Amino acid sequence: MTQQHIFGYGPVTCASFNKDCSQVALSPNNSEVHIYESRGKSWEKIHELKEHNNAHGQCVTGIDWAPNSNRIVTCGADRNAYVWVLQDGSWRPTLVILRINRAATCVKWSPLENKFAVGSGSRLISVCYFEEENNWWVSKHIKKPIRSTITCLDWHPNNILLAAGSSDFKARVFSAYVKEVEKKPSPTSWGSKMPFGNLMSEFSNSPYGGGWVHSVCFSGSGEKLCWVGHDSSLSVVDSANGMVQSSTKTEFLPFLSCTWVTNNSLVVAGHGCLPMLYLHDDQGNITFLNKLDQSSSKSSGDSTISAMKRFQTMDRMAATEVSTTDPNTIHQNTITQVMVHTGTKDGCEKFVTIAMDGKMVIWDFKSLEKSIQGLKLM
């Protein structure tokens, strides 16, 4: 039910697939971006986007691969963003004018791929679009009422609304309407007045004391927004049901990423090293359904663990001491990213997890769904 791929023992901090998922671009926790291509059951490195190509000078913090235009956008701690285009067999970067004085933290293409958003430590969001007259990428800033670092972003399916989470314990929905590149938007369940930068909605992380918002995600319909916080909470807002916010503080370690897999269910993962499935029903209740990692029953190993195995485990877990067994999970360290692999947010067939142990795991959600007795997600 899972496919495991290892890209070394260093962390994989961010990644993104091309349209048919035959290639993946990832950052091995440095200033480089490596592109791998699927070759049967393995992945072969075919490109490196790194500093000698006038690329990032510091750690890459965000990657997004536009499926239709086949352009890659990256951002980094060097306060820069680049749009990469494949020409004559090599990837060529174009610098984006972000106009920020702190590290860029995350980046996301809009659904129509005519603009993208970059979050940063400058307490603002740069919404970038291509200016034909000058042949470069320029940006507009969304500033108020953001009071801290933008940690995560996600676009509404209408290509206009933009959700952002930040370290001021807030999740917000803004209008990112850019009249230079798109038509006037139609009203939505989030509101009808959508000039650029307009704050449509603002939500506190949770009523349990709050915490950094690590990930936000619109549902496939765009009517629901979910997010996870560093206080181990999970929250959902339903805009079609009076902006009702539902929150639950879990007993697990904090989640770092979340994504919808059906209209009413979502997968979350983080410091607990395994993905978990939650249900948000029509009454606004959030229910924990199951842990999706079925490897907990695997053998705990024997007492004759090799020295190499011990050192590898210490490296993955960043530990000074190690027991004779690994955690009973497929991932051996924090999961940093969860994303849909095959299908859509309305009907996911497979999803992917990326982790600090250097692994990428492709999960067959349809098979997992069948294995959970009595599971009703639709």
Residue, then its C-alpha position, 0 to 999 in steps of 0.5 A: m500500500t506504500q512506495q518508499h523512496i530514500f534520497g539520502y540520510g539528510p532532511v528533505t525540507c520541501a518538494s513538488f511534483n510535475k503534472d504526471c508525477s514522473q519527476v519531483a523537485l526537492s531541496p535536501n535542506n540546502s541552497e540546491v534543488h534536485i530534480y529526480e525522474s522515476r525510472g521503474k521502482s527507483w528515482e534518478k537525479i537528472h538536474e541540479l538547480k544550484e548556486h553556480n546557475n545564479a540561483h539561491g545562495q542560502c537554504v531553499t524554503g519553498i518549491d512549487w511546480a506548475p503542472n500546465s506551464n511546467r515552470i518551477v518557482t522556488c524561494g529561499a532564506d536569501r530573500n529571493a525567488y526564482v521562476w525556472v523554465l526548461q530550455d534546451g534541456s536545462w533549467r534557466p532561472t529568472l529572478v523575481i523582484l520580491r521587495i522583502n528584507r527577511a527570508a522567504t518562507c513558502v511559495k505557491w502557484s495560483p490554480l491558473e498559474n498566472k501568478f504566485a504568492v510568496g510568504s516571508g519573515s517581513r510580515l507580508i505576502s508578495v503576490c507576483y505576476f509577469e509584466e509583459e512590458n518589462n519582461w520580468w516578474v513583479s510583486k504586490h504586497i499584502k501587509k495588513p493586519i499581518r503581525s508576524t512571519i507567514t509560515c504557509l499559503d494555499w490558493h482557493p480554486n477560484n484563483i483569487l482568494l489566498a489563505a495564509g497561516s502565520s506565527d501570530f497564531k492566526a489563519r487568514v483569507f485575503s483577496a489576491y485579485v490582480k487586475e493586470v492579469e485577470k478579470k473581476p472576480s465573482p462573489t464567493s461564500w467567503g465574501s463579494k468585495m475583493p479588491f487586492g489585499n482585502l482581508m476576507s476572514e481572520f481566525s484564531n488558531s484555536p481556543y486552547g491557547g494558540g500556537w503557530v499555524h504550520s499549514v493551511c489548505f482549502s478543500g476541493s470546493g473552496e468552501k472549507l479551510c483547514w489548518v494545523g497549529h503548533d499546539s497540536s490542534l486541528s481547525v476547520v472553517d466552513s464558509a458555506n455554513g456561517m463561517v463556523q469554526s471547529s477546533t480540536k486539540t489532539e493528544f499527538l505531537p504537533f502537526l506540520s502539514c495537512t491536506w484534504v483527501t475527500n470533501n469531508s476528510l483530511v490527512v495530517a502529519g508532523h512530529g509524530c512521524l506518521p500520517m493521520l486521518y480526520l473527518h469533518d462532518d456536516q455538523g462541524n464535528i472533527t473526529f479522529l479516524n485512524k493512523l494510516d501507517q500500518s507498519s506499527s506491527k512490524s518486528s521490533g528488530d533483534s538485539t544484534i543490531s549492527a553498528m552501521k544501523r545504529f549510526q544511521t538511526m542516530d543520524r535520522m533521529a538527531a539523537t546522541e543515544v539510540s536504542t536497539t529498535d527504530p520507531n515503529t513507523i515508516h518515516q523515522n523523523t518528522i514529516t514536513q509535507v503532505m500533498v495529493h499525488t494522484g487524484t484531487k482534494d475531492g477524491c484522492e487516490k494517492f498522497v505523498t509524505i516528505a520527511m526529515d529522514g530523507k524519505m518520500v513515501i507514496w501512500d495508496f489512500k484507496s487501499l488504506e480507506k478499504s482497510i479501515q472497517g466502517l470508514k465513511l468519508m463521503 
